[in-house]
Amino acid sequence: MGYGRRELLPEPVIEAGTFYGGRWIFPNDILGDRHGVYGPRKEALATLLNDGPLKQAANEAWSLYADGAMGKDSTNVWTLYTDDNVTIVGSPLRSHGYFWASAWLNEDNKES
């Protein structure tokens, strides 16, 4: 699973097998060597994410922290970005220093 956290992914996405996983430095520092895209349609997901949603998700994580809604010890999962194609969620998962982010193609999050 690379840098992804299974508990952040919906079951249909796990079954589809294509997702993004990242371990950021809390709350929004996306480390180049601590994230990746995995699965059979990883090129499609990577293209969508690199067109701006990852940056927007990082900005939303920062806003949640700055507003006091999110702390390092939280286990809440926030939707950081969503559009017609992709969803990005994240949580510190009580790591006290890391922030875990996951993303998927929305078409993969449907019951068969």
C-alpha positions as CSV (number, residue, x, y, z in Angstrom):
1,M,0.0,0.0,0.0
2,G,3.0,2.3,0.0
3,Y,2.3,5.4,2.0
4,G,-1.5,5.0,2.0
5,R,-3.6,4.2,5.0
6,R,-6.2,1.5,4.4
7,E,-8.6,3.1,7.0
8,L,-8.9,6.2,4.9
9,L,-10.1,4.3,1.8
10,P,-13.7,3.2,1.1
11,E,-14.1,-0.5,0.5
12,P,-15.0,-0.2,-3.2
13,V,-11.8,1.8,-3.8
14,I,-9.7,-0.9,-2.0
15,E,-11.3,-3.5,-4.3
16,A,-10.7,-1.4,-7.5
17,G,-7.0,-1.1,-6.4
18,T,-6.1,2.4,-7.6
19,F,-5.4,5.1,-5.0
20,Y,-3.0,7.8,-3.9
21,G,-1.4,7.6,-0.5
22,G,0.8,10.2,1.2
23,R,2.4,10.8,4.5
24,W,2.7,14.6,4.8
25,I,4.4,16.5,7.6
26,F,1.4,17.9,9.6
27,P,-0.6,19.6,8.4
28,N,0.2,20.3,4.7
29,D,3.8,19.6,3.7
30,I,3.7,17.1,0.8
31,L,7.0,15.3,0.9
32,G,8.2,14.2,-2.6
33,D,9.5,10.9,-1.4
34,R,6.6,10.0,1.0
35,H,3.7,9.6,-1.4
36,G,2.7,7.7,-4.5
37,V,-0.1,6.5,-6.7
38,Y,-0.7,2.8,-6.9
39,G,-2.9,0.4,-8.9
40,P,-3.9,-0.4,-12.5
41,R,-5.1,3.1,-13.4
42,K,-2.4,5.0,-11.5
43,E,-1.5,7.2,-14.5
44,A,-5.1,8.5,-14.8
45,L,-5.2,9.3,-11.1
46,A,-1.7,10.9,-11.1
47,T,-2.7,13.2,-14.0
48,L,-5.8,14.3,-12.2
49,L,-4.0,14.9,-8.9
50,N,-1.1,16.8,-10.5
51,D,-3.5,19.2,-12.2
52,G,-4.0,21.0,-8.9
53,P,-6.1,19.0,-6.4
54,L,-3.2,17.9,-4.2
55,K,-2.2,21.6,-3.7
56,Q,-5.8,22.5,-3.0
57,A,-6.1,19.7,-0.5
58,A,-2.9,20.8,1.2
59,N,-4.3,24.3,1.4
60,E,-7.6,23.0,2.9
61,A,-5.6,21.0,5.5
62,W,-3.8,24.1,6.5
63,S,-7.1,26.0,6.8
64,L,-8.5,23.3,9.1
65,Y,-5.5,23.5,11.3
66,A,-5.3,27.3,11.3
67,D,-9.0,27.6,12.2
68,G,-8.5,25.2,15.1
69,A,-10.7,22.5,13.7
70,M,-7.9,20.0,13.4
71,G,-5.2,19.2,15.9
72,K,-2.2,16.7,15.7
73,D,-4.0,14.3,18.0
74,S,-7.2,14.1,15.9
75,T,-8.6,10.9,14.4
76,N,-11.2,12.7,12.4
77,V,-11.1,12.2,8.6
78,W,-11.7,15.3,6.5
79,T,-12.6,15.6,2.9
80,L,-10.0,18.0,1.6
81,Y,-11.0,18.1,-2.0
82,T,-13.6,16.6,-4.3
83,D,-14.8,17.2,-7.8
84,D,-16.4,15.1,-10.5
85,N,-13.3,13.0,-10.9
86,V,-11.3,12.6,-7.7
87,T,-11.7,12.8,-3.9
88,I,-8.9,13.5,-1.4
89,V,-9.3,12.9,2.3
90,G,-6.9,13.1,5.2
91,S,-6.3,12.8,8.9
92,P,-3.5,13.1,11.4
93,L,-4.6,9.8,12.9
94,R,-3.1,10.8,16.2
95,S,0.4,10.8,14.8
96,H,1.4,14.1,16.5
97,G,3.5,15.1,13.5
98,Y,2.3,13.4,10.3
99,F,-0.8,13.9,8.2
100,W,-2.1,11.0,6.1
101,A,-3.8,11.7,2.8
102,S,-5.5,9.4,0.4
103,A,-7.2,9.9,-2.9
104,W,-9.2,7.9,-5.4
105,L,-11.0,8.1,-8.7
106,N,-14.7,8.8,-7.8
107,E,-15.9,6.2,-10.4
108,D,-14.1,3.5,-8.3
109,N,-16.1,4.4,-5.2
110,K,-19.3,2.8,-6.3
111,E,-20.9,-0.4,-5.2
112,S,-20.8,-3.0,-8.0
